[in-house]
Amino acid sequence: MTYTQQPPLRQKKIWPWLVGGLVLAILMGMVALCAGLVAMDGTATPAPTLPTTTLPTTPAPTAPKAGAIVTIGQGDWLVGKEVAAGTYRTPGAEDSAVPLCNWAVWTDDYKNNAVAVGLSSKADQPGRVVLKAGQVFETSGCKPWVKQ
């Protein structure tokens, strides 16, 4: 009697079926989501409206009197509306465990383009900046900036 060798049994791969099932489930979910957004008559349902709140308004800053000392504290300031244009100086970083005075001047209030950036890690290292109308001045950790 002669025996012939049989080819080895091929194991079926299951991962293609799993991936296909996952893709099909995602597509069906997207179709169901889109169908839920369209009403039975074919018109789109309006988006839900969110409740609106009104923010309290702050009074507009008044122009400083002639000869008055103009200072800028921490925060973001719109030059020409919130603070006057001009040259400002700071004595340096505030006294703290980690003295760090950083500031930046931006071309607009979206903070897209920096005109100037400064950083001081010493309490006695002074800083100077020239601000023009329309720019945004951002400062943090600095002693007050005084207009010259």
Residue frames as a rotation matrix with the C-alpha (Angstrom) as fourth column:
MET 1
0.576 0.818 0.000 0.00
0.818 -0.576 0.000 0.00
0.000 0.000 -1.000 0.00
THR 2
-0.542 -0.732 0.412 1.25
0.730 -0.653 -0.200 3.44
0.416 0.193 0.889 -0.87
TYR 3
0.289 0.549 -0.784 0.52
0.823 -0.561 -0.089 6.46
-0.489 -0.620 -0.614 1.10
THR 4
-0.073 -0.265 0.962 0.34
0.709 -0.692 -0.136 9.85
0.701 0.672 0.238 -0.50
GLN 5
-0.725 -0.257 -0.639 1.12
0.653 -0.553 -0.518 12.94
-0.220 -0.792 0.569 1.47
GLN 6
0.334 0.903 0.269 -1.85
0.922 -0.372 0.108 15.22
0.198 0.212 -0.957 1.94
PRO 7
-0.269 -0.414 0.869 -1.45
0.258 -0.901 -0.349 19.00
0.928 0.131 0.349 1.82
PRO 8
-0.858 -0.062 -0.510 -1.40
0.514 -0.106 -0.852 20.68
-0.001 -0.992 0.122 5.25
LEU 9
0.186 0.982 -0.026 -4.70
0.973 -0.181 0.140 22.05
0.133 -0.052 -0.990 6.48
ARG 10
-0.610 -0.325 0.723 -4.96
0.323 -0.935 -0.147 25.82
0.724 0.144 0.675 6.11
GLN 11
-0.427 0.458 -0.780 -6.13
0.824 -0.158 -0.544 27.67
-0.373 -0.875 -0.310 9.16
LYS 12
0.275 0.616 0.739 -8.75
0.795 -0.577 0.186 30.24
0.541 0.536 -0.648 8.42
LYS 13
-0.833 -0.553 -0.016 -7.69
0.493 -0.730 -0.473 33.77
0.249 -0.402 0.881 9.21
ILE 14
0.090 0.926 -0.366 -10.22
0.996 -0.086 0.026 35.59
-0.008 -0.367 -0.930 11.33
TRP 15
-0.403 -0.301 -0.864 -8.69
0.505 -0.861 0.064 39.08
-0.763 -0.411 0.499 11.42
PRO 16
-0.980 0.093 0.177 -9.96
0.100 -0.536 0.838 40.13
0.173 0.839 0.516 7.95
TRP 17
-0.172 0.980 -0.103 -13.48
0.655 0.192 0.730 39.37
0.735 0.058 -0.675 9.10
LEU 18
0.095 0.161 -0.982 -13.02
0.942 -0.333 0.036 41.35
-0.321 -0.929 -0.183 12.29
VAL 19
-0.771 -0.439 -0.462 -11.67
0.271 -0.882 0.387 44.39
-0.577 0.173 0.798 10.45
GLY 20
-0.823 0.515 0.240 -14.43
0.197 -0.138 0.971 44.18
0.533 0.846 0.012 7.86
GLY 21
0.053 0.873 -0.485 -17.07
0.887 0.182 0.424 43.94
0.458 -0.453 -0.765 10.60
LEU 22
-0.179 -0.202 -0.963 -15.62
0.759 -0.651 -0.004 46.95
-0.626 -0.732 0.269 12.40
VAL 23
-0.975 -0.189 -0.117 -15.61
0.061 -0.734 0.676 49.05
-0.214 0.652 0.727 9.22
LEU 24
-0.521 0.850 0.079 -19.19
0.409 0.167 0.897 47.99
0.749 0.499 -0.435 8.47
ALA 25
0.107 0.552 -0.827 -20.31
0.994 -0.041 0.101 48.91
0.022 -0.833 -0.553 12.01
ILE 26
-0.550 -0.376 -0.745 -18.71
0.431 -0.892 0.132 52.36
-0.715 -0.249 0.653 11.71
LEU 27
-0.975 0.201 0.097 -20.39
0.006 -0.412 0.911 52.98
0.223 0.889 0.400 8.35
MET 28
-0.206 0.954 -0.216 -23.77
0.692 0.298 0.657 51.87
0.692 -0.014 -0.722 9.67
GLY 29
-0.044 0.128 -0.991 -23.37
0.909 -0.405 -0.093 54.19
-0.414 -0.905 -0.098 12.66
MET 30
-0.852 -0.315 -0.419 -22.60
0.128 -0.900 0.416 57.12
-0.508 0.300 0.807 10.37
VAL 31
-0.751 0.646 0.136 -25.65
0.177 -0.001 0.984 56.34
0.636 0.764 -0.114 8.21
ALA 32
0.027 0.785 -0.619 -27.85
0.933 0.201 0.297 56.13
0.358 -0.586 -0.727 11.30
LEU 33
-0.346 -0.231 -0.909 -26.48
0.656 -0.753 -0.058 59.44
-0.671 -0.616 0.412 12.56
CYS 34
-0.992 -0.029 -0.126 -27.14
-0.071 -0.689 0.721 61.17
-0.108 0.724 0.681 9.23
ALA 35
-0.482 0.874 -0.061 -30.61
0.442 0.303 0.845 59.66
0.757 0.380 -0.532 9.04
GLY 36
-0.017 0.456 -0.890 -31.36
0.996 -0.072 -0.057 61.00
-0.090 -0.887 -0.453 12.49
LEU 37
-0.656 -0.307 -0.690 -30.45
0.322 -0.940 0.112 64.51
-0.683 -0.148 0.715 11.37
VAL 38
-0.909 0.379 -0.172 -32.90
-0.324 -0.384 0.865 64.49
0.261 0.842 0.472 8.46
ALA 39
-0.414 0.843 0.342 -36.62
-0.571 0.052 -0.819 64.52
-0.709 -0.535 0.460 9.21
MET 40
-0.243 0.406 0.881 -39.11
0.451 0.851 -0.268 62.21
-0.859 0.332 -0.390 7.50
ASP 41
0.788 0.616 0.018 -40.12
0.318 -0.381 -0.869 64.89
-0.528 0.690 -0.495 4.99
GLY 42
0.423 -0.713 0.559 -36.52
0.868 0.141 -0.476 65.38
0.260 0.687 0.679 3.87
THR 43
0.571 -0.250 0.782 -35.84
-0.172 -0.968 -0.185 68.68
0.803 -0.029 -0.595 5.62
ALA 44
-0.417 -0.816 -0.400 -33.03
0.369 0.251 -0.895 68.99
0.831 -0.521 0.196 8.09
THR 45
0.571 0.563 -0.597 -33.95
0.764 -0.099 0.637 69.37
0.300 -0.820 -0.487 11.73
PRO 46
0.607 -0.362 0.707 -32.86
-0.263 -0.932 -0.251 72.68
0.750 -0.033 -0.661 13.22
ALA 47
-0.369 -0.825 -0.427 -29.83
0.342 0.307 -0.888 72.66
0.864 -0.474 0.169 15.46
PRO 48
0.414 0.519 -0.748 -30.60
0.883 -0.030 0.468 72.97
0.220 -0.854 -0.471 19.16
THR 49
0.340 -0.256 0.905 -30.24
-0.038 -0.965 -0.259 76.48
0.940 0.053 -0.338 20.50
LEU 50
-0.313 -0.553 -0.772 -28.02
0.818 0.255 -0.515 77.10
0.482 -0.793 0.373 23.46
PRO 51
0.724 0.562 -0.401 -29.08
0.689 -0.622 0.372 79.45
-0.041 -0.546 -0.837 26.22
THR 52
0.021 -0.701 0.713 -27.41
0.487 -0.616 -0.619 82.82
0.873 0.360 0.329 25.99
THR 53
0.457 0.031 -0.889 -26.05
0.849 -0.311 0.426 84.82
-0.264 -0.950 -0.169 28.84
THR 54
0.682 -0.252 0.687 -25.02
0.162 -0.863 -0.478 88.42
0.713 0.437 -0.548 28.85
LEU 55
-0.090 -0.819 -0.566 -21.74
0.936 0.125 -0.330 89.31
0.342 -0.560 0.755 30.43
PRO 56
0.656 0.288 -0.697 -21.58
0.576 -0.788 0.216 92.31
-0.488 -0.543 -0.683 32.70
THR 57
0.544 -0.451 0.708 -20.11
0.520 -0.481 -0.706 95.30
0.659 0.752 -0.026 30.96
THR 58
0.049 -0.613 -0.789 -17.18
0.914 -0.290 0.282 97.13
-0.402 -0.735 0.546 32.43
PRO 59
0.857 0.268 -0.439 -16.98
0.125 -0.936 -0.328 100.88
-0.499 0.226 -0.837 32.06
ALA 60
0.653 -0.634 0.415 -14.55
0.528 -0.013 -0.849 102.12
0.544 0.774 0.326 29.45
PRO 61
0.016 -0.717 -0.697 -11.28
0.954 -0.199 0.226 103.36
-0.301 -0.668 0.681 30.89
THR 62
0.950 0.285 -0.129 -10.98
0.254 -0.943 -0.216 107.09
-0.183 0.172 -0.968 31.04
ALA 63
0.422 -0.827 0.371 -8.04
0.386 -0.207 -0.899 108.96
0.820 0.523 0.231 29.64
PRO 64
0.096 -0.448 -0.889 -5.45
0.994 -0.004 0.110 109.78
-0.053 -0.894 0.444 32.29
LYS 65
0.949 0.205 -0.240 -5.13
0.228 -0.971 0.072 113.36
-0.218 -0.122 -0.968 33.42
ALA 66
0.579 -0.773 0.261 -2.15
-0.017 -0.331 -0.943 115.35
0.815 0.542 -0.205 32.26
GLY 67
-0.135 -0.772 0.621 0.87
-0.785 -0.299 -0.542 114.71
0.605 -0.561 -0.566 34.48
ALA 68
0.621 0.401 0.673 -0.64
-0.743 0.576 0.342 111.59
-0.251 -0.712 0.656 36.03
ILE 69
-0.575 -0.801 0.169 1.53
-0.730 0.595 0.336 108.48
-0.369 0.070 -0.927 36.36
VAL 70
0.498 0.705 -0.505 0.26
-0.856 0.494 -0.154 105.78
0.141 0.509 0.849 34.00
THR 71
-0.548 -0.660 0.514 0.96
-0.726 0.680 0.099 102.19
-0.414 -0.319 -0.852 35.03
ILE 72
0.202 0.527 -0.826 0.14
-0.766 0.611 0.202 98.81
0.611 0.591 0.527 33.54
GLY 73
-0.012 -0.119 0.993 -0.42
-0.827 0.560 0.057 95.75
-0.562 -0.820 -0.105 35.72
GLN 74
-0.832 -0.336 0.442 -0.56
-0.128 0.891 0.436 92.09
-0.540 0.306 -0.784 34.81
GLY 75
0.182 0.914 0.364 -2.85
0.225 0.322 -0.920 90.86
-0.957 0.249 -0.147 32.03
ASP 76
-0.425 -0.184 0.886 -3.58
0.898 0.036 0.438 91.57
-0.112 0.982 0.150 28.37
TRP 77
0.001 0.338 -0.941 -4.03
0.263 -0.908 -0.326 95.20
-0.965 -0.247 -0.090 27.31
LEU 78
0.331 0.176 0.927 -5.23
0.944 -0.053 -0.327 96.67
-0.009 0.983 -0.184 24.02
VAL 79
-0.553 -0.659 -0.510 -2.98
0.625 -0.733 0.269 99.63
-0.551 -0.170 0.817 23.27
GLY 80
-0.937 0.219 0.271 -4.84
0.022 -0.740 0.672 102.79
0.348 0.636 0.689 22.30
LYS 81
0.039 0.999 0.036 -8.09
-0.132 -0.031 0.991 101.70
0.990 -0.043 0.131 24.02
GLU 82
0.791 0.262 -0.553 -7.18
0.443 0.379 0.813 100.26
0.423 -0.887 0.184 27.41
VAL 83
0.324 -0.747 -0.581 -3.70
0.593 -0.319 0.740 101.76
-0.737 -0.584 0.340 27.79
ALA 84
0.830 -0.061 -0.555 -2.04
-0.351 -0.830 -0.434 104.69
-0.434 0.555 -0.710 26.07
ALA 85
0.766 -0.623 0.160 0.63
0.508 0.433 -0.744 104.15
0.394 0.651 0.649 23.43
GLY 86
0.686 -0.602 0.408 4.17
-0.651 -0.759 -0.025 105.06
0.325 -0.248 -0.913 24.42
THR 87
-0.181 -0.850 -0.494 7.30
-0.182 0.523 -0.833 103.80
0.966 -0.061 -0.250 26.13
TYR 88
0.806 0.455 0.379 6.91
-0.481 0.129 0.867 101.85
0.346 -0.881 0.323 29.37
ARG 89
-0.324 -0.929 -0.181 9.49
-0.466 0.323 -0.824 100.57
0.824 -0.182 -0.537 31.86
THR 90
0.872 0.476 -0.112 9.40
-0.145 0.472 0.870 98.03
0.467 -0.742 0.481 34.67
PRO 91
0.297 -0.799 0.523 11.98
-0.954 -0.219 0.206 97.58
-0.050 -0.560 -0.827 37.44
GLY 92
-0.730 -0.567 -0.382 11.89
-0.603 0.797 -0.032 93.80
0.323 0.207 -0.923 36.90
ALA 93
-0.318 0.586 -0.745 10.22
0.199 0.810 0.552 90.66
0.927 0.027 -0.374 38.17
GLU 94
0.530 0.577 0.622 7.95
-0.565 -0.307 0.766 90.67
0.633 -0.757 0.163 41.20
ASP 95
-0.546 -0.693 0.471 9.51
-0.809 0.289 -0.513 89.47
0.219 -0.661 -0.718 44.44
SER 96
0.682 0.724 0.101 8.52
-0.729 0.662 0.174 85.82
0.059 -0.192 0.980 44.76
ALA 97
0.452 -0.498 0.740 10.02
-0.164 0.770 0.617 82.37
-0.877 -0.400 0.266 45.25
VAL 98
-0.169 -0.455 0.875 10.54
0.852 0.379 0.362 82.17
-0.496 0.806 0.323 41.49
PRO 99
0.078 0.201 -0.976 10.95
-0.134 -0.968 -0.211 85.71
-0.988 0.147 -0.049 40.12
LEU 100
-0.620 -0.201 0.758 9.97
0.672 0.362 0.646 85.57
-0.404 0.910 -0.089 36.46
CYS 101
0.023 0.562 -0.827 8.80
-0.196 -0.808 -0.555 88.57
-0.980 0.175 0.092 34.46
ASN 102
-0.705 -0.230 0.671 7.65
0.585 0.347 0.733 87.81
-0.402 0.909 -0.110 30.94
TRP 103
0.074 0.693 -0.717 5.91
-0.150 -0.703 -0.695 90.01
-0.986 0.159 0.051 28.42
ALA 104
-0.569 -0.189 0.800 4.95
0.727 0.339 0.597 90.06
-0.384 0.922 -0.056 24.75
VAL 105
-0.308 0.470 -0.827 3.66
-0.465 -0.833 -0.300 92.56
-0.830 0.292 0.475 22.23
TRP 106
-0.363 0.306 0.880 1.28
0.675 0.738 0.022 91.21
-0.643 0.602 -0.474 19.58
THR 107
-0.988 -0.033 0.151 0.14
0.138 -0.625 0.768 92.78
0.069 0.780 0.622 16.30
ASP 108
-0.327 0.938 0.117 -3.55
-0.528 -0.284 0.800 92.12
0.784 0.199 0.588 17.04
ASP 109
-0.140 0.338 0.931 -5.88
-0.983 0.069 -0.172 90.76
-0.122 -0.939 0.323 19.67
TYR 110
0.877 0.373 -0.303 -5.83
-0.423 0.899 -0.118 87.27
0.228 0.231 0.946 18.12
LYS 111
0.403 -0.829 0.387 -2.17
-0.581 0.095 0.808 87.00
-0.707 -0.551 -0.443 19.16
ASN 112
0.980 -0.009 0.199 -1.09
0.160 0.631 -0.759 85.82
-0.119 0.776 0.619 15.72
ASN 113
0.398 -0.868 0.298 2.21
0.517 -0.057 -0.854 87.65
0.758 0.494 0.426 15.30
ALA 114
0.617 -0.283 -0.734 4.56
0.687 -0.260 0.678 88.59
-0.383 -0.923 0.034 18.10
VAL 115
0.825 -0.363 0.432 6.30
-0.026 -0.790 -0.613 91.93
0.564 0.494 -0.661 17.63
ALA 116
-0.243 -0.893 0.379 8.49
-0.600 -0.168 -0.782 91.63
0.762 -0.417 -0.495 20.72
VAL 117
0.759 0.373 -0.533 8.94
0.158 0.690 0.707 89.14
0.632 -0.621 0.465 23.56
GLY 118
-0.116 -0.820 0.561 10.84
-0.607 -0.388 -0.693 89.63
0.786 -0.421 -0.453 26.79
LEU 119
0.732 0.252 -0.633 11.76
0.290 0.726 0.624 87.50
0.617 -0.640 0.459 29.79
SER 120
-0.109 -0.748 0.654 13.52
-0.612 -0.468 -0.637 88.46
0.783 -0.470 -0.408 33.00
SER 121
0.413 0.220 -0.884 14.37
0.393 0.832 0.391 86.03
0.822 -0.509 0.258 35.76
LYS 122
-0.600 -0.636 -0.485 15.77
0.745 -0.223 -0.629 88.61
0.292 -0.739 0.608 38.16
ALA 123
0.342 0.787 -0.514 13.86
0.919 -0.395 0.006 90.95
-0.199 -0.475 -0.858 40.44
ASP 124
0.285 -0.287 -0.914 16.23
0.142 -0.931 0.337 93.83
-0.948 -0.226 -0.224 39.68
GLN 125
-0.736 -0.497 0.460 16.54
0.504 0.051 0.862 93.37
-0.452 0.866 0.213 35.91
PRO 126
-0.249 0.687 -0.683 14.59
-0.280 -0.726 -0.628 96.25
-0.927 0.035 0.373 34.29
GLY 127
-0.361 0.224 0.905 12.51
0.842 0.496 0.213 95.96
-0.401 0.839 -0.367 31.15
ARG 128
-0.483 0.197 -0.853 11.50
-0.318 -0.947 -0.039 98.49
-0.816 0.252 0.520 28.50
VAL 129
-0.411 0.420 0.809 8.86
0.823 0.552 0.132 98.28
-0.391 0.720 -0.573 25.79
VAL 130
-0.842 0.214 -0.494 7.48
-0.371 -0.896 0.244 100.67
-0.390 0.389 0.834 23.15
LEU 131
-0.415 0.798 0.437 3.76
0.636 0.598 -0.488 100.22
-0.650 0.075 -0.756 22.49
LYS 132
-0.972 0.161 -0.173 1.82
-0.236 -0.665 0.709 101.44
-0.001 0.730 0.684 19.44
ALA 133
-0.219 0.973 0.068 -1.94
-0.788 -0.135 -0.600 101.80
-0.575 -0.185 0.797 19.01
GLY 134
0.460 0.524 -0.717 -3.65
-0.842 0.515 -0.163 98.60
0.284 0.678 0.678 17.84
GLN 135
-0.409 -0.667 -0.623 -1.14
-0.334 0.745 -0.578 96.27
0.849 -0.029 -0.527 19.47
VAL 136
0.824 0.561 -0.081 -1.82
-0.156 0.362 0.919 93.97
0.545 -0.744 0.386 22.40
PHE 137
-0.276 -0.896 0.348 0.52
-0.661 -0.086 -0.746 94.04
0.698 -0.435 -0.568 25.38
GLU 138
0.760 0.446 -0.472 0.63
-0.032 0.752 0.658 90.92
0.649 -0.485 0.586 27.55
THR 139
-0.269 -0.867 0.420 2.54
-0.591 -0.195 -0.783 90.87
0.760 -0.459 -0.460 30.84
SER 140
0.814 0.477 -0.331 2.86
-0.061 0.637 0.768 88.44
0.577 -0.606 0.548 33.70
GLY 141
0.595 -0.551 -0.585 4.99
0.799 0.479 0.363 88.28
0.080 -0.684 0.725 36.84
CYS 142
-0.348 -0.742 0.573 6.38
0.659 -0.629 -0.413 91.80
0.667 0.233 0.708 36.37
LYS 143
-0.473 0.167 -0.865 6.33
0.619 -0.636 -0.461 94.77
-0.628 -0.753 0.197 38.69
PRO 144
0.582 0.806 -0.109 4.00
0.474 -0.445 -0.759 97.50
-0.660 0.391 -0.642 37.32
TRP 145
-0.282 -0.565 0.775 5.00
0.957 -0.223 0.186 99.06
0.068 0.794 0.604 34.02
VAL 146
0.216 0.278 -0.936 5.24
0.459 -0.875 -0.154 102.87
-0.861 -0.397 -0.317 34.24
LYS 147
0.690 0.091 0.718 4.84
0.711 -0.271 -0.649 105.14
0.136 0.958 -0.252 31.21
GLN 148
-0.232 -0.892 -0.388 7.88
0.840 -0.385 0.383 107.31
-0.491 -0.237 0.839 30.53
